[in-house]
Amino acid sequence: MSIKQFLSRHPFIQVKKEINTWNEIIATAATPLITGGFVTAEYPQAVINNTLEYGAYYVFDEGIAIPHARPECGVIKNCFSLVTLNQPVSIHGSEPVDIIVMFGGVNGDSHITEGIASIVGLLEQEETLLQIRQATTSEDILGLL
């Protein structure tokens, strides 16, 4: 399932959030996924632990972070959430980010192929990224995906 298909069925887009710490970014992105029953409450801590151990390996130069953890770290069903920030924030020393797409995949295959493939397309579309950053509603963002 693509990010657009998923987010059109589940209201997991949070726009122009005022967040100051990277741990809070992870928690905020995970909250709707936990509430919706897509990941366990332990999933965001697994992402935080991975970040502390391996660094912010999921941050891209375009100001986008794609935080995630292994399927066995609490993924119940394939899922996505999207958060945009009012001000960019560094994740554990990374370049600052202002678009966060958290995902969870139930197995290694979906974790790599479906999840990353549907997000990577966004990285190549500078105009779309600019419009996502300027969007003020989740409906605006959904229309851009």
C-alpha positions as CSV (number, residue, x, y, z in Angstrom):
1,M,0.0,0.0,0.0
2,S,1.3,3.4,-0.9
3,I,1.5,6.3,1.6
4,K,-1.3,8.1,-0.2
5,Q,-3.6,5.1,-0.1
6,F,-2.9,4.5,3.6
7,L,-3.3,8.2,4.7
8,S,-6.5,8.6,2.6
9,R,-8.0,5.9,4.8
10,H,-6.5,6.9,8.1
11,P,-6.3,10.4,9.5
12,F,-2.6,10.2,10.6
13,I,-1.4,13.5,9.2
14,Q,-0.3,16.2,11.7
15,V,0.4,19.7,10.2
16,K,2.6,22.5,11.4
17,K,3.4,21.0,14.8
18,E,5.4,23.0,17.3
19,I,8.0,20.5,18.5
20,N,11.4,21.2,20.0
21,T,13.1,17.9,20.6
22,W,13.7,14.9,18.4
23,N,12.4,12.4,21.0
24,E,9.1,14.4,20.9
25,I,9.1,14.2,17.1
26,I,9.2,10.4,17.3
27,A,6.5,10.2,20.0
28,T,4.2,12.6,18.1
29,A,4.6,10.6,14.8
30,A,3.9,7.3,16.6
31,T,0.9,8.5,18.6
32,P,-1.8,7.9,15.9
33,L,-0.2,4.6,14.9
34,I,-0.4,3.4,18.5
35,T,-4.0,4.7,19.0
36,G,-5.0,3.1,15.7
37,G,-3.6,-0.3,16.7
38,F,-0.9,-0.3,14.0
39,V,2.1,-0.4,16.3
40,T,2.6,-1.2,20.0
41,A,3.4,1.5,22.6
42,E,6.9,0.2,22.6
43,Y,7.5,1.0,18.9
44,P,8.6,4.7,19.4
45,Q,11.0,3.7,22.1
46,A,12.6,1.2,19.7
47,V,13.0,4.0,17.1
48,I,14.6,6.2,19.8
49,N,16.9,3.4,20.9
50,N,18.0,2.7,17.3
51,T,18.7,6.4,16.9
52,L,20.8,6.5,20.0
53,E,22.7,3.4,18.9
54,Y,23.1,4.0,15.1
55,G,22.5,7.7,14.7
56,A,19.7,9.3,12.6
57,Y,20.3,7.0,9.6
58,Y,16.8,7.8,8.4
59,V,17.3,11.5,7.8
60,F,17.7,12.7,4.2
61,D,19.3,15.9,2.9
62,E,15.9,17.2,1.8
63,G,14.9,17.9,5.4
64,I,12.9,14.6,5.6
65,A,13.1,12.0,8.3
66,I,11.7,8.5,7.8
67,P,12.0,7.0,11.3
68,H,11.2,3.3,11.7
69,A,12.2,0.2,13.5
70,R,12.3,-3.5,12.7
71,P,9.0,-5.3,12.4
72,E,9.7,-7.3,15.6
73,C,9.9,-4.0,17.5
74,G,6.1,-3.7,17.7
75,V,4.6,-3.4,14.2
76,I,1.1,-4.9,14.2
77,K,0.0,-3.8,10.7
78,N,1.7,-1.9,7.9
79,C,1.3,1.8,8.5
80,F,2.4,5.4,7.9
81,S,2.0,8.7,9.7
82,L,3.2,12.1,8.5
83,V,4.1,15.2,10.5
84,T,5.2,18.6,9.3
85,L,6.9,21.0,11.7
86,N,6.7,24.8,12.0
87,Q,10.4,24.9,12.5
88,P,13.0,22.3,11.5
89,V,14.6,20.2,14.3
90,S,17.8,18.2,14.3
91,I,17.4,14.5,15.1
92,H,20.3,13.5,17.4
93,G,22.8,15.7,15.6
94,S,21.4,15.3,12.0
95,E,20.6,18.0,9.5
96,P,17.3,19.7,10.6
97,V,14.1,18.1,9.4
98,D,10.6,19.5,9.0
99,I,8.8,16.6,7.3
100,I,8.6,13.3,9.2
101,V,7.1,10.1,7.7
102,M,7.1,7.3,10.2
103,F,6.3,3.9,8.9
104,G,6.0,0.3,10.2
105,G,6.2,-2.8,8.1
106,V,5.1,-6.2,9.4
107,N,7.9,-8.1,7.7
108,G,11.3,-7.4,6.2
109,D,9.9,-7.4,2.7
110,S,7.2,-4.9,3.2
111,H,9.4,-2.9,5.6
112,I,11.9,-2.3,2.8
113,T,9.9,-2.4,-0.5
114,E,6.4,-1.0,0.1
115,G,7.3,1.4,2.8
116,I,10.4,3.0,1.5
117,A,9.5,2.9,-2.2
118,S,6.3,4.9,-1.7
119,I,8.2,7.6,0.3
120,V,11.3,7.8,-1.8
121,G,9.3,9.2,-4.7
122,L,8.6,12.3,-2.6
123,L,12.3,13.0,-2.2
124,E,12.7,13.5,-5.9
125,Q,9.9,16.1,-6.1
126,E,11.3,19.4,-4.9
127,E,8.1,21.4,-5.8
128,T,5.9,18.9,-4.0
129,L,8.1,19.0,-0.9
130,L,7.9,22.8,-0.9
131,Q,4.1,22.6,-1.1
132,I,3.9,20.0,1.7
133,R,6.0,22.4,3.9
134,Q,3.6,25.3,3.1
135,A,0.4,23.2,3.5
136,T,-1.9,24.2,6.5
137,T,-4.3,21.2,6.4
138,S,-4.0,17.5,6.2
139,E,-6.3,17.6,3.2
140,D,-3.8,19.8,1.4
141,I,-1.0,17.4,2.1
142,L,-3.0,14.4,1.0
143,G,-3.7,16.1,-2.3
144,L,0.0,16.5,-2.9
145,L,1.0,12.9,-2.2
